[in-house]
């Protein structure tokens, strides 16, 4: 199986959201047409599509400062008025992914996989676990030990999270996904060299007792974004068993 990767560089959040929606709608329309024609896109466990069957597109992007609130989120987790955000140069969107409020901005790698999970032969929970695993292995290459927390999506550091975890519990990567007809939208946001001060204006992901961190904050090294992108794509390809080609 194969997927395409598009590196969008720095792109406005709404423009990228529209692109995601366009790709998502095209996949859903294709699946609907196949079903109406009596075909099927389902591949049982152990089977797979051929290498010529595209399973979707992976978008890599950085956004200008923007806060997004998921469909199940709580507006009170934005701690300052939206008008003040705009004066600071940030935007705000209420969107259709899972999860609560988070921030996107320069220095943060945002990955939006628009993928057909039926063609991949996995369910939504396994898919989210795969995204988390790709990030866990990516930050491990930078010497950061990270893991998961029961009942809270994303990738975390700190005492009790991993065997060697130290310090307070803090999140390095937020995950929020939407799925319809087993086609995904949205994805994850990994803090590489993000200005963490932006997170002080929200309760990140709805939590009041857990912090936020970045690769830069943990290592003191300004790791090139291109290096992190390469790791993410390589590991997603390995974990999902999909060849990912740059478009």
N, C-alpha and C positions, 0 to 999 in steps of 0.2 A: 504494500500500500504506500501511497505517497501523499504528501501535503505540500503546500506552497508556503513560503515565508516572505512577508513583505516588511521591510524596515522603513518605517514612515518618518524617522527622525523626530523632530519637534513638531507636533501637530495639535491644533485646537481640539479640545475635547468633543465639542458638538460635531465638528466635521468628521472626526474619527468614529463617533457613535453612529453617524449616518452611514459611513462606510461599512461598519459592522452590520448594521441593519440590512443594508443592500446585499451583502454576502450571505447573511442568515436567511433572508427571504428567498434568495435564489436556491439555496439548498433545500429549504422546506418545499418550495414549488416543485423542484425536481423530484423529491420523494413522493409528493402527492401525485404527480403525473405517473410515476412508476407504479404506484399502488393502483391508480385508476386503470392502468393498462394491464393489470394483473401480475405485475412483477413484484419483486421484493428487494429491499435493501438490507435485510437481516442476515447476518453471518453468525451462525452458532459458534459457541466456544470451541476453539481449536481450528476453525476455518478462517479464511480471510479473503478479502478482495484481491484481485490481481494488482501488480505494480502499476498498471495503467489506470486504476480506479482512484481518482482523487477523493480524499476524505475531508478536504477542507483547506483552510488557510490560517496561518498563524501570523498575527500582526504584532510587531514590536514598535513601541512608540514611547516618547516622553511628551508630557503635556505641560503647557503653561499652568500656573497655579489654579487649581480647581478643587472644590469639595463636592463629593457625590453622596447622596443618601439613598440607600437601598429601599425596596418596596416595603420591607418589614421594619424599617428603621424608625427612630424617634427624633422628631425635629429638635427637641430640647437638648440633644447631644451636640448641636451647634451652639457654642457658648457665647458668641457675639452676634449682633444683628447682621443680617445679610448685606445691608447697606454699607456697613463698616468693612466687610470683606471686599466689596467692590472697590471701595476707596483704597484698599491695600493692594489692589490689582488681581484679585482672585474672583473666580466665577463659582456658581452653585447650581447643581442639577439634582432633581429627584428622579431616580432612574429605576429600571425594572429588574435589577439583579437582586440576589439575596444579600443579606447582611445589613449593617447599619451604616454609619457615616465614616468616610475616609477621605484622605487628601491625596491628590496627584500633583506632581510638580517636577521641575527640572532636577536631574540627578536620580530620578526614580525610573526603573525599567518597568514599563507596563506591558503585559503580554495578553493579547486577546486571541485565543484560539477559537475559530469558528469551525467546529469539527462535527462530523456525523458519528455519534457514539455507536449506532447500530453497525456501521461498517467497521468500526474498531472492535466491536464485540464486547463492549464493557458498559456498565451502568454508570449513573451519575456519581454515586458515592465513590466508586473505584476511580473514576475520572478525577474527582477532586483530590483524592489521595495521590494520584499520579502527579498532579500539578504540585502538590506539597512536596513530594519526593524529589522532583526535579529541582526545586528551590533548595531543599535541605542539602542535596549533593552539590549544588552550585556554590553555596556559601561554605561548605566543607572544604572546597578547593582553595578558599581564602583563609583557612584555619579556624573557621567558626563552627562550633558545635551547636546545632539547632535541632528542633524536634516539634512534636505536636502536643496539643493539650486537648483532653477529652471535652467535647461539647463546644469547642471553639475552633473554627476553621482558621487556616493560616499557618505560618511558620513562626516559632517562638524560641526564645533563649531564656536562660535563667535557672535558678535553683529549683530542682524538682521537675524540670522539663526534660532534661537529659541526665545521664549518670554523672557527667562532669560539670553540669550546669552550675554557674555561680552568679550571685547578684540577684536583683529583682527580676521578676518575670517581665519580658518585653518582647514586642512583636517586630520582626524584621520584614515580614511580607504579609499583606492582606489578600484574601481570596474572596471573590464574590462571583457567582456564576448564575446564568439563566439557561434553561433548557426547554425546548419545545419540539415535539416529534423527534426527540433525541438529538437535536442539533443544538450546539452550545453557543453562547455569547458571553461577553465580559471575560474575566479571567483573574489574573493576579498582578499585584504591584509590589515590586521588590525595591526596598530602599538601598540604593548604592551609595550615593553621596548627597542625598536629599537634605535640605535645610529642615531640621526636625522642629524648629520653632513654629512652623505652620501647624503642627499637630497640637500645640498648646491651646488652640482656639476651638478644639473639639474634644469630646470623649471618644477617642479613636475606636471605631468598631463597637461603640456603645459601652466600653469599659472605663470605669473610673479608677480602678486599682492596678492597672497594668500600663507599662510604658511602651515607648516606640524607640527603635534603634535603626542603625544602618550599617552597611559594611564599613564605611569610613569611620563611624563612631566606634565600632568594635575593634578595628585593626589599626586605626591611625593611618591607613594607606588609602590614597585616592586611586582606587582600581579603575582602569579605563572601562568605560561603558561597553566598548566593543568586545572586550574580553568577557564581560558578564553575559552579553548577548550570545556569544559563541557557545559558552557553557550551557546556557538555558536551552538553546536549540538542539545542541548535541544530546543533552540528557533527556529532553522531551522525546526526541527521536528514538532513543534507546528504550525508554520506559514504556512508551506507547507502541513501540514496534512499528514505527512509521518513518519512511524516508522523507525528510523535509528538505525541499529545494528552495533556494533563494529565487525570488521572482524579480 
